Amino acid sequence: MLPQEPLIARVRELCAADRRLGAALMYGSFAQGSADEHSDIEFWLFFDADPGPPAEWIAQVAPPLHVTLNEFGAHVAFFPGLIRGEFHFAADAESVREWPARGGAIAVLDRHGSLSAALDALPERPPIESAEVICGRFANWLLLAHHVAQRGEGLRALDALAHAQRHLLWMARLAEHRTEHWLTPSRAAERELSTSFPRTHEDVRAAWRVGRALWIRLAEPPAALFAELDAALSR
């Protein structure tokens, strides 16, 4: 048994017992059946009545080491053993209809039937964006990284390169027809992709070498832009 499984079982018990809760779903690796000892536990909880402080609800699962609110509005709990739990507290299960894809999410509780209907209406996978769009966005972040690095803003350049590398991963997934992890393109990339990414997260020139080759595989490159990028970044 994985160490997260007792926590998941406890969340399920709490969901069934809490009459303030109208619906709940589990998403991520455990919902998809691909979890391991490093996986998070991840839930959306939809309340019909005020649940009180989220940290107090989470503490019923197991005493956390710490709880924080992340930048996406989820309360993240750090449980003993450094198990990470992500809990979204919300009011309306109908909001699930706005998700880009179901992504394997499963209903844990659905007192009113609205959550199951919302999940069933979603595609299993998100729409795949075009190569032209992804390549253009890669160039956008790469050029920003180049200019701020030239200005001496090294940390800002690293931030822009992180965005550029994310787009490189999307480009590689398109080129290699491995789009199953489209929403999180870095997931299992080492296992699923043959494209090498040497220092693309910290070196503008390395990112351009990889991106240039992928762009040519995916779409007709803009010759004038390639010429200027080659002149600036191929030295």
N, C-alpha and C positions, 0 to 999 in steps of 0.2 A: 504494500500500500504506500502510495506517495504521501509525504507529510502534509500536503495541502488538502487531501481528501477528507479528513475529519473536520476541517474548517468549512469546506463546502457543504458537508452534511449538516453542520450546525446552522449555516445560513439558510438552508432549505427548511430546517425545523422552525427557525425564527419567522421565516416568511409565512409558513402555514399557520403559525400561532398568532401573528400580529394582525388583528382585525382592522387596523388602520391602513394596512397595505392592500391595494387593489390589484397590483400585478408586479411581477418581477421576472427578470430574465438573466441568464448567464451567457457570457460571450467569451471569446478568446480561446486559448488552447484546450482548456478542459471541455468546453462546449463542442469543439471541433474534433475531439478525440486524439489530439496530437501532443498532449501535455507531457512534461517530464518534471524532474525534481527542481528545475529552475523556473518553472512557469508561475505566472501570477494567478490569483483567483479574481474574477472580474464580474461585477453584477450591476444591473440597472434596477432600481427599486422605485416603484410608482405608488405614491401614497394618496389615499382619499382624504386623510386627515393629517394634521401636523404630527410628524414623527418625533419632534423634539430635537435636541442637538444631535447631529449626525455622529459625532464621536461617541456619544452614549449608546446609540444603537449599535455601532460597530463593536463596542466593548463587550456586548452580549455574545459576540461570536467567540472571542478570546481576548484576554487583556493585551492590548497592543503596546508595543514599545513607544510608538509615536503615531500621530495622525496629522496629516497635512492636506491642505486644499491645493490641488494642482492647477495649472494654467488652463485646463479644459473644463474646470468646474467639478471634477471628481474628488471625493475624499479618498486619500490613499493611506492605508494603514500598513505599518510595518509590524508584523507579528513575530514572536520568537522563532528563531531559526532563520531570520531575515526573509521570511515569506512576505511577499508584497500582495496586498489586497486592494482592489480598486472598486469603489462604491459610488455610483451616481445616484443621488437622491433627486427625484423628479415628481411631478404631479400628474402628467398626462401621458398615458401609454400611446395615445394616438400620434404623438410626436415621432414615434419610431418610423412612421410612414415616410418621414423626410430623410431617412438614412439612405446612403447610396446603394447599400446592399445588405443582405441578411448576414452574410459572413459566418454562417454556422450557429448564430445565436439561437438559444432554445428557451422557451417559456418555462419558468420554475413555478409560477403562480399566475392565474388569470381568472380572477373572481367574476369579471364582467364580460369576458370574451373578446374585448377590444384588442388586447395584446396579440393574441394568436392570429386574429384577422390582419393586424398590421404587419406582422412578420410574414404571413403567407403572401402578402401583396408585394413583398420586396423580391428583387432578383437575388439569386444566391451570391453572385459576384458583381462587382461594380463595373460600370462601363469603362472600356479601355480608351484612353485618349490617343489621338493620332500622333504618328511619329513626328510630323511637322511641328505640332504644338510642343511636344516634349523636347525636341531638339532646340527649338527657339528659346524655350525657358532655360535650358541648360546654358545657352550662349548668354542669356541675360545675366545669370548669376556669375558665370565665368568672367564676363567683361567687368562686372562690378568688382569682383575679387582682384582682377588685374589692376584696376585704377586705384583702389584704396591701398593695395600693396605698394604701388609706386609712390603713393603719398606718404608711406611710412606707417599706415594703420594696419599693422600685422594682425592684431586680434580681430579686427573687422573683416580682414581678408579671409581669415580662417572660418569665420561665421558664414560668409558668402560661399566659400568652398564647400562647406557642409551641405548647403542647399544645392550647389552644383553637383556634388557627388550623389545626392538623392536622385537627381535627374539622370545622371549617368546610369544608375541602377535601373531606372525605368527604361532607358534606352537599351540597356543590355537585355532586359527581360523581353522587350519587343523583338530585338534582333534574334534572340535564342528561343522565342516562342515559349517563355516560361512566365506567364502572367498570373499564375494562381495566387501569388502574394502581392497583388498590385497595390493595395492600400498601404502596405508596409513593405516596400521593395527590398529593404535590407534583410528581411526575415529569411533565414536559411539560404542567404545568397551564396555563401561559401560552398554549400552543397549543391545548389541548383544551377549556378552559373559558371561557365568556363572563362568568361571575361576576367582579365586581371586588372586590378585597380591599384597600381603601385603609387603610393603617396598622393593619390588624387585628392585626399582630404586636406592636404597641407601644401601642395605645390601646384601653382596655376599651370605651369608648363606640362606637368604630368597629366593633369586633368584634361588639358587640351589634346594631348596625344591620344588618350583613350576616347574622348568625345569625338574627335575628328574622324577616327576610324569607324566608330559606331554610326555616326551621322551618315557617312558615305554608304554604309550597309543598309540604312533605313530609308533614306530619301535623297532626292537630288539636292546637293549642297548649294547654298548661295555663293557663287564664285567670288564676288567682290568681298564679301565678309570673310570667306576663307583666306583670301589673299592677305587681307590686313591682319587677321589673327595669326596666320603663319609668320608674317613679318615680325610681329610683336612677340610671339611666344615660342617660336621654333629655334631661337638662338641657343 
